[in-house]
Amino acid sequence: MEFKFEIEGGNFSKAGSASSEVKKILKQLNVNPKIIKRTVVSLYEAEVNVVAHAFEGNMNVDIDTDKIVVKIEDRGPGIPDIDQAMQEGYSTATPQVREMGFGAGMGLPNIKRNSDKMNITSKVDVGTELEIINYFG
Amino acid sequence: MVKVVDVVDKLNARVICGSGDMNQEIQFGFASDLMSDVLTIDTENLLLITGLNNLQTIRTSEMSDISFILFVRDKKATVEMKELACENEITLIECSHSMFRACSILNEIGLQPVY
């Protein structure tokens, strides 16, 4: 099953709506609740990152019998140093993002913690691609 | 364990959205205005105690399977927040105490810290 959701940069009132849809789908498929939570927490962190940092993005979801593969691609400033961005506490978030309760530099490490596989690539001034894979078994 | 009715009674609080079952029991409490911190918690049956009143408080709770939110410092949930909370069967409670006082009272009546 494949699904595609659009993510609007800067629109915090809609941030999380794509992850919420994925949660509903996984619940309907009777996936283990602990795996649903791990998956949607990582997707939500990624979705908030797109809203906080990029102009626009997409969340492409592919659900198989044994796993979920999600690719989040955005058009935005990109990440110059991914190793640095993966360190807890490192953040380039704006005051507006911090007012929403984010921007503590914990998003990417938390995505890694909540996913079985995580791949990230980024080009400065082009955008970032993040792949999250979680297994149901 | 504390019951929703005890939270409401001891904090002079009000339930503004929820199932209406005041006898539901809650085991743990976690207090934070930082949703990034909340998203790292892997504990079930949790009351989120926060002064952050925006939609992302509800979204964070939805993703984290948090069924109870207590707003402190007299913060009021907006109509959109209530709608999203109701849709996700999240109980919203409001009180006028500071976060410190609310946590102190809740711990005294048996709500446990996550760590």
gemmi code that builds the backbone of each chain (N, CA, C; Angstrom):
import gemmi

chains = {
    "A": [
        ("MET", (0.834, -1.189, 0.000), (0.000, 0.000, 0.000), (0.872, 1.244, 0.000)),
        ("GLU", (0.524, 2.178, -0.876), (1.332, 3.401, -0.921), (0.455, 4.629, -0.676)),
        ("PHE", (0.997, 5.541, 0.082), (0.295, 6.791, 0.370), (1.279, 7.944, 0.232)),
        ("LYS", (0.747, 9.112, -0.153), (1.609, 10.285, -0.263), (0.928, 11.474, 0.413)),
        ("PHE", (1.672, 12.150, 1.260), (1.126, 13.317, 1.957), (2.027, 14.521, 1.698)),
        ("GLU", (1.387, 15.680, 1.551), (2.182, 16.909, 1.374), (2.389, 17.583, 2.721)),
        ("ILE", (3.554, 18.177, 2.877), (3.862, 18.892, 4.125), (4.184, 20.345, 3.773)),
        ("GLU", (3.492, 21.253, 4.452), (3.637, 22.680, 4.154), (4.660, 23.303, 5.106)),
        ("GLY", (5.721, 23.868, 4.577), (6.725, 24.524, 5.417), (6.121, 25.709, 6.163)),
        ("GLY", (6.446, 25.837, 7.427), (6.026, 26.996, 8.222), (4.626, 26.918, 8.792)),
        ("ASN", (3.827, 25.949, 8.359), (2.432, 25.885, 8.826), (2.301, 24.937, 10.029)),
        ("PHE", (2.470, 25.495, 11.225), (2.446, 24.656, 12.426), (1.049, 24.164, 12.785)),
        ("SER", (0.016, 24.824, 12.251), (-1.334, 24.357, 12.595), (-1.609, 23.006, 11.924)),
        ("LYS", (-0.895, 22.710, 10.831), (-1.107, 21.422, 10.151), (-0.011, 20.397, 10.464)),
        ("ALA", (1.004, 20.828, 11.189), (2.122, 19.917, 11.477), (1.639, 18.710, 12.264)),
        ("GLY", (1.903, 17.547, 11.751), (1.472, 16.321, 12.427), (0.293, 15.649, 11.752)),
        ("SER", (-0.346, 16.354, 10.802), (-1.540, 15.762, 10.181), (-1.182, 14.541, 9.327)),
        ("ALA", (-0.036, 14.569, 8.656), (0.373, 13.406, 7.851), (0.682, 12.214, 8.766)),
        ("SER", (1.416, 12.467, 9.837), (1.756, 11.388, 10.784), (0.493, 10.813, 11.416)),
        ("SER", (-0.478, 11.691, 11.657), (-1.747, 11.261, 12.243), (-2.483, 10.304, 11.296)),
        ("GLU", (-2.451, 10.625, 9.996), (-3.094, 9.740, 9.002), (-2.409, 8.375, 8.979)),
        ("VAL", (-1.065, 8.385, 9.050), (-0.334, 7.112, 9.042), (-0.696, 6.294, 10.285)),
        ("LYS", (-0.834, 6.977, 11.414), (-1.204, 6.266, 12.655), (-2.560, 5.569, 12.488)),
        ("LYS", (-3.522, 6.286, 11.896), (-4.856, 5.701, 11.689), (-4.769, 4.456, 10.803)),
        ("ILE", (-3.963, 4.549, 9.742), (-3.825, 3.407, 8.817), (-3.201, 2.208, 9.540)),
        ("LEU", (-2.135, 2.457, 10.312), (-1.455, 1.352, 11.008), (-2.366, 0.716, 12.060)),
        ("LYS", (-3.209, 1.537, 12.698), (-4.158, 0.995, 13.683), (-5.177, 0.088, 12.987)),
        ("GLN", (-5.650, 0.540, 11.818), (-6.612, -0.262, 11.056), (-6.012, -1.596, 10.639)),
        ("LEU", (-4.688, -1.599, 10.424), (-4.002, -2.823, 9.999), (-3.606, -3.711, 11.190)),
        ("ASN", (-4.018, -3.285, 12.395), (-3.728, -4.033, 13.624), (-2.239, -4.268, 13.873)),
        ("VAL", (-1.438, -3.275, 13.525), (0.003, -3.359, 13.821), (0.175, -3.213, 15.338)),
        ("ASN", (1.184, -3.895, 15.893), (1.500, -3.817, 17.319), (1.574, -2.346, 17.767)),
        ("PRO", (0.794, -1.973, 18.829), (0.754, -0.568, 19.267), (2.127, 0.028, 19.594)),
        ("LYS", (3.041, -0.794, 20.126), (4.381, -0.275, 20.452), (5.139, 0.109, 19.171)),
        ("ILE", (4.932, -0.684, 18.108), (5.591, -0.386, 16.832), (4.919, 0.837, 16.178)),
        ("ILE", (3.597, 0.939, 16.343), (2.905, 2.131, 15.823), (3.472, 3.378, 16.499)),
        ("LYS", (3.621, 3.315, 17.830), (4.110, 4.498, 18.553), (5.519, 4.882, 18.100)),
        ("ARG", (6.416, 3.887, 18.033), (7.781, 4.168, 17.573), (7.758, 4.816, 16.186)),
        ("THR", (6.922, 4.260, 15.318), (6.876, 4.741, 13.935), (6.333, 6.170, 13.858)),
        ("VAL", (5.196, 6.408, 14.509), (4.582, 7.738, 14.354), (5.352, 8.816, 15.104)),
        ("VAL", (6.032, 8.444, 16.189), (6.889, 9.443, 16.863), (8.017, 9.865, 15.914)),
        ("SER", (8.621, 8.900, 15.238), (9.711, 9.259, 14.321), (9.176, 10.048, 13.121)),
        ("LEU", (7.990, 9.670, 12.615), (7.413, 10.417, 11.478), (7.036, 11.835, 11.889)),
        ("TYR", (6.477, 11.955, 13.074), (6.055, 13.274, 13.566), (7.272, 14.192, 13.751)),
        ("GLU", (8.346, 13.648, 14.323), (9.576, 14.434, 14.475), (10.059, 14.910, 13.100)),
        ("ALA", (10.004, 14.005, 12.129), (10.459, 14.352, 10.776), (9.536, 15.392, 10.142)),
        ("GLU", (8.242, 15.221, 10.344), (7.265, 16.158, 9.782), (7.460, 17.559, 10.382)),
        ("VAL", (7.676, 17.610, 11.698), (7.911, 18.902, 12.361), (9.194, 19.537, 11.821)),
        ("ASN", (10.208, 18.715, 11.558), (11.455, 19.241, 10.992), (11.206, 19.931, 9.645)),
        ("VAL", (10.380, 19.301, 8.807), (10.075, 19.907, 7.496), (9.333, 21.228, 7.694)),
        ("VAL", (8.319, 21.206, 8.561), (7.543, 22.437, 8.829), (8.455, 23.527, 9.382)),
        ("ALA", (9.372, 23.132, 10.264), (10.225, 24.112, 10.945), (11.321, 24.678, 10.049)),
        ("HIS", (11.840, 23.863, 9.139), (13.049, 24.283, 8.424), (12.890, 24.448, 6.910)),
        ("ALA", (11.927, 23.752, 6.306), (11.884, 23.717, 4.840), (10.732, 24.549, 4.277)),
        ("PHE", (10.724, 24.697, 2.957), (9.640, 25.423, 2.279), (8.439, 24.502, 2.051)),
        ("GLU", (8.743, 23.269, 1.677), (7.683, 22.286, 1.439), (8.302, 20.893, 1.429)),
        ("GLY", (7.442, 19.895, 1.540), (7.959, 18.535, 1.522), (6.867, 17.522, 1.250)),
        ("ASN", (7.295, 16.269, 1.104), (6.369, 15.153, 0.897), (6.715, 14.017, 1.846)),
        ("MET", (5.671, 13.307, 2.256), (5.893, 12.084, 3.021), (5.333, 10.935, 2.187)),
        ("ASN", (6.218, 10.054, 1.719), (5.804, 8.915, 0.895), (5.864, 7.645, 1.735)),
        ("VAL", (4.714, 7.018, 1.881), (4.599, 5.881, 2.796), (4.336, 4.610, 2.000)),
        ("ASP", (5.123, 3.584, 2.249), (4.946, 2.293, 1.588), (4.808, 1.221, 2.676)),
        ("ILE", (3.620, 0.656, 2.790), (3.379, -0.349, 3.835), (3.307, -1.734, 3.200)),
        ("ASP", (4.178, -2.605, 3.695), (4.225, -3.991, 3.224), (3.721, -4.894, 4.353)),
        ("THR", (3.697, -6.194, 4.123), (3.188, -7.088, 5.174), (4.112, -7.109, 6.396)),
        ("ASP", (5.404, -6.881, 6.171), (6.347, -7.007, 7.290), (7.009, -5.694, 7.697)),
        ("LYS", (6.771, -4.630, 6.961), (7.478, -3.385, 7.299), (6.784, -2.150, 6.722)),
        ("ILE", (7.196, -1.007, 7.266), (6.768, 0.279, 6.713), (8.024, 1.049, 6.320)),
        ("VAL", (8.007, 1.568, 5.092), (9.122, 2.369, 4.598), (8.580, 3.768, 4.295)),
        ("VAL", (9.168, 4.764, 4.922), (8.689, 6.138, 4.733), (9.837, 7.008, 4.253)),
        ("LYS", (9.570, 7.735, 3.163), (10.573, 8.686, 2.664), (10.008, 10.090, 2.816)),
        ("ILE", (10.757, 10.924, 3.512), (10.346, 12.321, 3.689), (11.358, 13.175, 2.940)),
        ("GLU", (10.859, 13.854, 1.903), (11.746, 14.691, 1.085), (11.295, 16.127, 1.229)),
        ("ASP", (12.262, 17.024, 1.380), (11.864, 18.433, 1.442), (12.706, 19.296, 0.531)),
        ("ARG", (12.125, 20.455, 0.195), (12.834, 21.490, -0.546), (13.120, 22.585, 0.471)),
        ("GLY", (14.413, 22.802, 0.717), (14.731, 23.771, 1.764), (16.227, 24.021, 1.860)),
        ("PRO", (16.665, 24.508, 3.004), (18.071, 24.912, 3.146), (19.043, 23.736, 3.222)),
        ("GLY", (18.522, 22.522, 3.516), (19.416, 21.368, 3.662), (20.188, 21.428, 4.977)),
        ("ILE", (20.963, 20.366, 5.211), (21.750, 20.273, 6.450), (23.234, 20.220, 6.060)),
        ("PRO", (24.013, 21.245, 6.400), (25.426, 21.271, 5.985), (26.246, 20.141, 6.617)),
        ("ASP", (25.987, 19.815, 7.871), (26.797, 18.820, 8.574), (25.849, 17.855, 9.309)),
        ("ILE", (25.581, 16.697, 8.684), (24.601, 15.759, 9.254), (25.081, 15.190, 10.594)),
        ("ASP", (26.393, 14.910, 10.702), (26.914, 14.383, 11.975), (26.647, 15.349, 13.125)),
        ("GLN", (26.818, 16.628, 12.834), (26.565, 17.647, 13.861), (25.066, 17.695, 14.206)),
        ("ALA", (24.227, 17.609, 13.161), (22.773, 17.661, 13.376), (22.265, 16.446, 14.153)),
        ("MET", (23.010, 15.345, 14.086), (22.601, 14.129, 14.799), (22.947, 14.189, 16.291)),
        ("GLN", (23.728, 15.195, 16.689), (24.107, 15.299, 18.106), (22.964, 15.917, 18.901)),
        ("GLU", (22.644, 15.295, 20.035), (21.580, 15.833, 20.890), (21.949, 17.231, 21.362)),
        ("GLY", (21.013, 18.149, 21.212), (21.238, 19.511, 21.698), (21.623, 20.483, 20.605)),
        ("TYR", (22.037, 19.969, 19.422), (22.393, 20.881, 18.332), (21.121, 21.266, 17.577)),
        ("SER", (20.887, 22.560, 17.444), (19.666, 23.007, 16.774), (19.885, 24.342, 16.076)),
        ("THR", (19.212, 24.510, 14.945), (19.237, 25.803, 14.255), (17.813, 26.377, 14.213)),
        ("ALA", (16.958, 25.891, 15.100), (15.543, 26.290, 15.072), (15.365, 27.765, 15.433)),
        ("THR", (14.323, 28.352, 14.867), (13.998, 29.757, 15.136), (13.250, 29.873, 16.468)),
        ("PRO", (13.178, 31.107, 17.020), (12.396, 31.291, 18.259), (10.944, 30.834, 18.098)),
        ("GLN", (10.368, 30.996, 16.896), (8.973, 30.589, 16.655), (8.815, 29.066, 16.849)),
        ("VAL", (9.804, 28.331, 16.343), (9.781, 26.870, 16.479), (9.902, 26.476, 17.953)),
        ("ARG", (10.747, 27.195, 18.679), (10.941, 26.899, 20.110), (9.666, 27.195, 20.894)),
        ("GLU", (8.949, 28.250, 20.477), (7.680, 28.575, 21.147), (6.657, 27.449, 20.985)),
        ("MET", (6.790, 26.683, 19.916), (5.855, 25.573, 19.689), (6.233, 24.326, 20.497)),
        ("GLY", (7.346, 24.406, 21.229), (7.746, 23.279, 22.079), (8.788, 22.377, 21.446)),
        ("PHE", (9.407, 22.879, 20.359), (10.432, 22.083, 19.663), (11.733, 22.888, 19.571)),
        ("GLY", (12.678, 22.367, 18.794), (13.911, 23.106, 18.575), (14.946, 22.898, 19.660)),
        ("ALA", (14.860, 21.765, 20.351), (15.834, 21.477, 21.410), (16.990, 20.632, 20.891)),
        ("GLY", (16.993, 20.370, 19.592), (18.072, 19.572, 19.026), (17.950, 18.102, 19.382)),
        ("MET", (16.721, 17.629, 19.488), (16.522, 16.225, 19.859), (15.781, 15.443, 18.787)),
        ("GLY", (15.365, 16.103, 17.730), (14.527, 15.478, 16.715), (15.213, 14.329, 15.985)),
        ("LEU", (16.344, 14.601, 15.345), (17.013, 13.548, 14.568), (17.474, 12.384, 15.451)),
        ("PRO", (18.100, 12.658, 16.626), (18.450, 11.513, 17.497), (17.229, 10.696, 17.905)),
        ("ASN", (16.089, 11.364, 18.112), (14.885, 10.629, 18.514), (14.311, 9.824, 17.349)),
        ("ILE", (14.469, 10.334, 16.127), (14.039, 9.560, 14.947), (14.876, 8.286, 14.861)),
        ("LYS", (16.167, 8.421, 15.071), (17.069, 7.264, 15.002), (16.686, 6.235, 16.068)),
        ("ARG", (16.392, 6.717, 17.288), (16.026, 5.843, 18.410), (14.731, 5.071, 18.114)),
        ("ASN", (13.829, 5.706, 17.376), (12.507, 5.109, 17.156), (12.357, 4.427, 15.798)),
        ("SER", (13.465, 4.251, 15.097), (13.369, 3.554, 13.811), (14.365, 2.406, 13.760)),
        ("ASP", (14.012, 1.361, 12.996), (14.929, 0.226, 12.841), (16.061, 0.582, 11.886)),
        ("LYS", (15.708, 1.334, 10.845), (16.739, 1.832, 9.915), (16.433, 3.283, 9.596)),
        ("MET", (17.471, 4.085, 9.519), (17.284, 5.497, 9.171), (18.417, 5.913, 8.245)),
        ("ASN", (18.040, 6.479, 7.114), (19.038, 6.991, 6.177), (18.728, 8.455, 5.899)),
        ("ILE", (19.752, 9.284, 5.926), (19.521, 10.700, 5.664), (20.600, 11.244, 4.718)),
        ("THR", (20.135, 11.969, 3.715), (21.058, 12.662, 2.818), (20.551, 14.090, 2.643)),
        ("SER", (21.475, 14.999, 2.399), (21.047, 16.390, 2.304), (21.994, 17.182, 1.416)),
        ("LYS", (21.398, 18.134, 0.682), (22.215, 19.048, -0.130), (21.869, 20.470, 0.294)),
        ("VAL", (22.897, 21.228, 0.605), (22.676, 22.613, 1.042), (21.981, 23.407, -0.072)),
        ("ASP", (20.973, 24.166, 0.320), (20.161, 25.008, -0.572), (19.301, 24.198, -1.563)),
        ("VAL", (19.230, 22.902, -1.382), (18.367, 22.061, -2.224), (17.306, 21.383, -1.335)),
        ("GLY", (17.765, 20.576, -0.392), (16.807, 19.914, 0.491), (17.376, 18.671, 1.159)),
        ("THR", (16.499, 17.996, 1.879), (16.909, 16.840, 2.673), (15.994, 15.649, 2.363)),
        ("GLU", (16.587, 14.467, 2.307), (15.814, 13.231, 2.133), (16.074, 12.322, 3.328)),
        ("LEU", (15.001, 11.891, 3.929), (15.117, 11.035, 5.106), (14.299, 9.776, 4.860)),
        ("GLU", (14.910, 8.628, 5.102), (14.184, 7.356, 4.956), (14.120, 6.660, 6.308)),
        ("ILE", (12.925, 6.243, 6.680), (12.710, 5.550, 7.954), (12.088, 4.181, 7.647)),
        ("ILE", (12.696, 3.140, 8.186), (12.129, 1.796, 7.995), (11.884, 1.166, 9.367)),
        ("ASN", (10.673, 0.698, 9.580), (10.352, -0.053, 10.798), (9.715, -1.383, 10.425)),
        ("TYR", (10.168, -2.436, 11.099), (9.645, -3.783, 10.842), (8.522, -4.109, 11.820)),
        ("PHE", (7.517, -4.827, 11.359), (6.367, -5.145, 12.202), (6.630, -6.359, 13.101)),
        ("GLY", (7.584, -7.177, 12.719), (7.839, -8.394, 13.483), (8.766, -8.208, 14.667)),
    ],
    "B": [
        ("MET", (-1.333, 5.205, 41.806), (-2.459, 5.474, 40.900), (-3.338, 6.601, 41.453)),
        ("VAL", (-3.743, 7.499, 40.582), (-4.723, 8.515, 41.000), (-5.877, 8.516, 39.991)),
        ("LYS", (-7.047, 8.848, 40.495), (-8.200, 8.928, 39.608), (-8.340, 10.344, 39.069)),
        ("VAL", (-8.941, 10.448, 37.886), (-9.172, 11.764, 37.288), (-9.950, 12.646, 38.263)),
        ("VAL", (-10.928, 12.063, 38.944), (-11.748, 12.832, 39.884), (-10.893, 13.421, 41.008)),
        ("ASP", (-9.845, 12.687, 41.429), (-8.971, 13.202, 42.489), (-8.093, 14.344, 41.985)),
        ("VAL", (-7.631, 14.224, 40.723), (-6.844, 15.312, 40.118), (-7.683, 16.591, 40.104)),
        ("VAL", (-8.913, 16.442, 39.656), (-9.823, 17.590, 39.549), (-10.103, 18.185, 40.934)),
        ("ASP", (-10.358, 17.299, 41.889), (-10.710, 17.742, 43.238), (-9.532, 18.439, 43.927)),
        ("LYS", (-8.371, 17.809, 43.911), (-7.219, 18.347, 44.659), (-6.648, 19.613, 44.031)),
        ("LEU", (-6.812, 19.758, 42.719), (-6.242, 20.939, 42.043), (-7.300, 22.004, 41.757)),
        ("ASN", (-8.522, 21.749, 42.210), (-9.628, 22.669, 41.894), (-9.653, 22.926, 40.380)),
        ("ALA", (-9.559, 21.819, 39.651), (-9.427, 21.889, 38.187), (-10.753, 21.577, 37.500)),
        ("ARG", (-10.751, 21.696, 36.170), (-11.964, 21.351, 35.412), (-11.593, 20.498, 34.192)),
        ("VAL", (-12.422, 19.499, 33.968), (-12.257, 18.691, 32.753), (-12.983, 19.419, 31.628)),
        ("ILE", (-12.264, 19.750, 30.552), (-12.909, 20.504, 29.468), (-13.138, 19.647, 28.233)),
        ("CYS", (-12.580, 18.446, 28.247), (-12.782, 17.533, 27.117), (-12.374, 16.143, 27.575)),
        ("GLY", (-13.186, 15.152, 27.264), (-12.811, 13.804, 27.676), (-13.986, 12.862, 27.679)),
        ("SER", (-13.713, 11.650, 28.067), (-14.725, 10.601, 27.989), (-15.807, 10.762, 29.046)),
        ("GLY", (-15.527, 11.533, 30.072), (-16.511, 11.699, 31.134), (-16.361, 10.663, 32.231)),
        ("ASP", (-15.472, 9.670, 32.045), (-15.240, 8.675, 33.078), (-14.224, 9.227, 34.079)),
        ("MET", (-14.754, 9.757, 35.165), (-13.886, 10.407, 36.160), (-13.155, 9.389, 37.036)),
        ("ASN", (-13.491, 8.113, 36.872), (-12.828, 7.091, 37.693), (-11.641, 6.438, 36.987)),
        ("GLN", (-11.299, 6.950, 35.816), (-10.114, 6.416, 35.131), (-8.879, 6.672, 36.004)),
        ("GLU", (-7.992, 5.665, 36.049), (-6.811, 5.782, 36.909), (-5.560, 6.095, 36.084)),
        ("ILE", (-4.731, 6.958, 36.631), (-3.478, 7.344, 35.962), (-2.317, 6.997, 36.888)),
        ("GLN", (-1.275, 6.389, 36.313), (-0.158, 5.947, 37.163), (1.003, 6.951, 37.215)),
        ("PHE", (1.326, 7.534, 36.038), (2.540, 8.363, 35.971), (2.237, 9.794, 35.559)),
        ("GLY", (3.132, 10.700, 35.963), (3.042, 12.092, 35.536), (4.360, 12.541, 34.939)),
        ("PHE", (4.279, 13.393, 33.914), (5.497, 13.970, 33.329), (5.212, 15.437, 33.038)),
        ("ALA", (6.046, 16.320, 33.592), (5.800, 17.757, 33.457), (6.828, 18.386, 32.533)),
        ("SER", (6.361, 19.029, 31.471), (7.282, 19.685, 30.549), (6.529, 20.635, 29.626)),
        ("ASP", (7.210, 21.722, 29.267), (6.681, 22.601, 28.217), (7.400, 22.310, 26.897)),
        ("LEU", (8.325, 21.375, 26.945), (9.125, 21.055, 25.762), (8.626, 19.733, 25.156)),
        ("MET", (7.970, 19.839, 23.998), (7.390, 18.640, 23.388), (8.472, 17.676, 22.907)),
        ("SER", (9.645, 18.200, 22.573), (10.770, 17.331, 22.192), (11.082, 16.344, 23.312)),
        ("ASP", (11.002, 16.802, 24.555), (11.230, 15.922, 25.712), (10.105, 14.906, 25.842)),
        ("VAL", (8.882, 15.367, 25.656), (7.718, 14.481, 25.802), (7.813, 13.324, 24.803)),
        ("LEU", (8.305, 13.632, 23.602), (8.389, 12.613, 22.544), (9.438, 11.536, 22.826)),
        ("THR", (10.269, 11.759, 23.840), (11.269, 10.730, 24.184), (10.755, 9.789, 25.276)),
        ("ILE", (9.575, 10.073, 25.816), (9.054, 9.262, 26.928), (8.343, 8.022, 26.397)),
        ("ASP", (8.724, 6.881, 26.958), (8.124, 5.621, 26.522), (7.394, 4.964, 27.702)),
        ("THR", (6.466, 5.707, 28.288), (5.742, 5.209, 29.458), (4.248, 5.255, 29.174)),
        ("GLU", (3.563, 4.185, 29.536), (2.117, 4.156, 29.315), (1.374, 4.703, 30.522)),
        ("ASN", (0.124, 5.039, 30.311), (-0.757, 5.551, 31.367), (-0.163, 6.782, 32.047)),
        ("LEU", (-0.015, 7.820, 31.245), (0.720, 9.021, 31.648), (-0.170, 10.261, 31.599)),
        ("LEU", (0.008, 11.126, 32.603), (-0.603, 12.460, 32.585), (0.483, 13.456, 32.203)),
        ("LEU", (0.273, 14.175, 31.112), (1.210, 15.236, 30.726), (0.789, 16.520, 31.422)),
        ("ILE", (1.721, 17.097, 32.177), (1.449, 18.347, 32.894), (2.235, 19.434, 32.164)),
        ("THR", (1.534, 20.426, 31.614), (2.218, 21.400, 30.765), (1.553, 22.775, 30.809)),
        ("GLY", (2.340, 23.769, 30.465), (1.792, 25.117, 30.312), (1.808, 25.530, 28.853)),
        ("LEU", (2.152, 24.590, 27.988), (2.215, 24.893, 26.551), (0.853, 24.614, 25.918)),
        ("ASN", (0.146, 25.680, 25.577), (-1.202, 25.455, 25.031), (-1.241, 25.789, 23.543)),
        ("ASN", (-0.767, 24.865, 22.739), (-0.972, 24.987, 21.291), (-1.282, 23.611, 20.711)),
        ("LEU", (-1.600, 23.603, 19.416), (-2.031, 22.352, 18.780), (-0.991, 21.244, 18.879)),
        ("GLN", (0.289, 21.641, 18.912), (1.336, 20.618, 18.934), (1.373, 19.859, 20.258)),
        ("THR", (0.842, 20.473, 21.322), (0.721, 19.743, 22.595), (-0.211, 18.543, 22.402)),
        ("ILE", (-1.296, 18.769, 21.662), (-2.259, 17.684, 21.429), (-1.676, 16.671, 20.439)),
        ("ARG", (-1.042, 17.172, 19.371), (-0.437, 16.263, 18.379), (0.626, 15.385, 19.031)),
        ("THR", (1.472, 16.008, 19.872), (2.525, 15.243, 20.547), (1.908, 14.136, 21.401)),
        ("SER", (0.826, 14.469, 22.092), (0.158, 13.475, 22.942), (-0.466, 12.370, 22.102)),
        ("GLU", (-1.031, 12.753, 20.968), (-1.618, 11.751, 20.056), (-0.548, 10.748, 19.625)),
        ("MET", (0.618, 11.258, 19.208), (1.683, 10.367, 18.718), (2.252, 9.512, 19.852)),
        ("SER", (2.287, 10.077, 21.070), (2.907, 9.389, 22.208), (1.927, 8.534, 22.992)),
        ("ASP", (0.698, 8.400, 22.505), (-0.343, 7.628, 23.202), (-0.587, 8.153, 24.620)),
        ("ILE", (-0.552, 9.468, 24.774), (-0.855, 10.086, 26.077), (-2.345, 10.430, 26.090)),
        ("SER", (-3.061, 9.911, 27.083), (-4.526, 10.075, 27.112), (-5.012, 11.188, 28.035)),
        ("PHE", (-4.072, 11.775, 28.827), (-4.488, 12.806, 29.783), (-3.513, 13.986, 29.731)),
        ("ILE", (-4.061, 15.208, 29.608), (-3.218, 16.416, 29.638), (-3.781, 17.370, 30.686)),
        ("LEU", (-2.903, 17.841, 31.561), (-3.292, 18.869, 32.534), (-2.592, 20.175, 32.159)),
        ("PHE", (-3.378, 21.210, 31.882), (-2.799, 22.532, 31.620), (-2.728, 23.302, 32.930)),
        ("VAL", (-1.532, 23.803, 33.225), (-1.326, 24.563, 34.467), (-1.243, 26.059, 34.143)),
        ("ARG", (-1.036, 26.883, 35.178), (-0.851, 28.340, 35.040), (-2.038, 29.012, 34.338)),
        ("ASP", (-3.216, 28.392, 34.467), (-4.440, 28.962, 33.892), (-4.410, 29.048, 32.364)),
        ("LYS", (-3.640, 28.189, 31.746), (-3.597, 28.163, 30.269), (-4.871, 27.500, 29.752)),
        ("LYS", (-5.446, 28.098, 28.730), (-6.717, 27.597, 28.198), (-6.509, 26.933, 26.836)),
        ("ALA", (-7.131, 25.790, 26.675), (-7.086, 25.109, 25.371), (-7.990, 25.843, 24.383)),
        ("THR", (-7.542, 25.956, 23.146), (-8.360, 26.607, 22.114), (-9.415, 25.622, 21.592)),
        ("VAL", (-10.345, 26.144, 20.813), (-11.392, 25.293, 20.225), (-10.762, 24.195, 19.363)),
        ("GLU", (-9.751, 24.571, 18.568), (-9.086, 23.590, 17.695), (-8.404, 22.497, 18.526)),
        ("MET", (-7.796, 22.910, 19.630), (-7.134, 21.927, 20.505), (-8.157, 20.953, 21.085)),
        ("LYS", (-9.304, 21.497, 21.519), (-10.345, 20.636, 22.097), (-10.864, 19.646, 21.049)),
        ("GLU", (-11.076, 20.152, 19.826), (-11.598, 19.274, 18.761), (-10.633, 18.125, 18.488)),
        ("LEU", (-9.330, 18.463, 18.379), (-8.322, 17.440, 18.092), (-8.203, 16.450, 19.255)),
        ("ALA", (-8.296, 16.969, 20.469), (-8.209, 16.103, 21.654), (-9.412, 15.150, 21.700)),
        ("CYS", (-10.600, 15.677, 21.435), (-11.806, 14.835, 21.471), (-11.724, 13.740, 20.409)),
        ("GLU", (-11.255, 14.134, 19.228), (-11.110, 13.183, 18.118), (-10.194, 12.025, 18.512)),
        ("ASN", (-9.204, 12.315, 19.354), (-8.225, 11.301, 19.748), (-8.477, 10.737, 21.151)),
        ("GLU", (-9.660, 11.044, 21.691), (-10.053, 10.554, 23.018), (-9.029, 10.902, 24.093)),
        ("ILE", (-8.566, 12.149, 24.054), (-7.628, 12.653, 25.059), (-8.409, 13.532, 26.039)),
        ("THR", (-8.235, 13.262, 27.327), (-8.907, 14.065, 28.350), (-8.085, 15.324, 28.631)),
        ("LEU", (-8.724, 16.492, 28.538), (-8.046, 17.762, 28.827), (-8.553, 18.317, 30.149)),
        ("ILE", (-7.611, 18.713, 30.997), (-7.954, 19.274, 32.312), (-7.231, 20.621, 32.443)),
        ("GLU", (-7.897, 21.608, 33.002), (-7.264, 22.923, 33.203), (-7.258, 23.267, 34.684)),
        ("CYS", (-6.126, 23.848, 35.151), (-6.099, 24.353, 36.527), (-5.280, 25.640, 36.570)),
        ("SER", (-5.406, 26.378, 37.651), (-4.724, 27.677, 37.716), (-3.428, 27.625, 38.515)),
        ("HIS", (-3.081, 26.462, 39.072), (-1.844, 26.352, 39.853), (-0.601, 26.470, 38.958)),
        ("SER", (0.524, 26.800, 39.600), (1.806, 26.738, 38.890), (2.127, 25.267, 38.629)),
        ("MET", (3.061, 25.033, 37.710), (3.430, 23.651, 37.412), (4.019, 22.978, 38.651)),
        ("PHE", (4.845, 23.728, 39.385), (5.508, 23.168, 40.573), (4.481, 22.745, 41.616)),
        ("ARG", (3.515, 23.630, 41.873), (2.502, 23.305, 42.886), (1.645, 22.107, 42.435)),
        ("ALA", (1.250, 22.111, 41.165), (0.421, 21.020, 40.651), (1.160, 19.684, 40.784)),
        ("CYS", (2.440, 19.676, 40.407), (3.229, 18.438, 40.489), (3.363, 17.986, 41.942)),
        ("SER", (3.580, 18.945, 42.818), (3.757, 18.631, 44.229), (2.499, 17.967, 44.787)),
        ("ILE", (1.349, 18.540, 44.498), (0.076, 17.995, 44.991), (-0.180, 16.612, 44.386)),
        ("LEU", (0.062, 16.479, 43.081), (-0.221, 15.204, 42.407), (0.694, 14.088, 42.912)),
        ("ASN", (1.944, 14.435, 43.179), (2.880, 13.440, 43.716), (2.441, 13.002, 45.112)),
        ("GLU", (1.948, 13.962, 45.893), (1.482, 13.678, 47.251), (0.308, 12.687, 47.257)),
        ("ILE", (-0.559, 12.782, 46.254), (-1.726, 11.876, 46.256), (-1.461, 10.568, 45.488)),
        ("GLY", (-0.224, 10.392, 45.009), (0.125, 9.077, 44.478), (0.513, 8.986, 43.011)),
        ("LEU", (0.563, 10.126, 42.310), (1.015, 10.084, 40.914), (2.542, 9.924, 40.906)),
        ("GLN", (3.015, 8.958, 40.132), (4.443, 8.623, 40.185), (5.244, 9.313, 39.078)),
        ("PRO", (6.518, 9.666, 39.368), (7.366, 10.217, 38.304), (7.789, 9.127, 37.322)),
        ("VAL", (8.079, 9.526, 36.085), (8.520, 8.559, 35.070), (9.945, 8.089, 35.383)),
        ("TYR", (10.784, 9.030, 35.836), (12.152, 8.675, 36.266), (12.648, 9.673, 37.279)),
    ],
}
model = gemmi.Model(1)
for chain_id, residues in chains.items():
    chain = gemmi.Chain(chain_id)
    for i, (resn, *xyz) in enumerate(residues, 1):
        res = gemmi.Residue()
        res.name, res.seqid = resn, gemmi.SeqId(i, " ")
        for name, pos in zip(("N", "CA", "C"), xyz):
            atom = gemmi.Atom()
            atom.name, atom.element = name, gemmi.Element(name[0])
            atom.pos, atom.b_iso = gemmi.Position(*pos), 0.0
            res.add_atom(atom)
        chain.add_residue(res)
    model.add_chain(chain)
structure = gemmi.Structure()
structure.add_model(model)
structure.setup_entities()
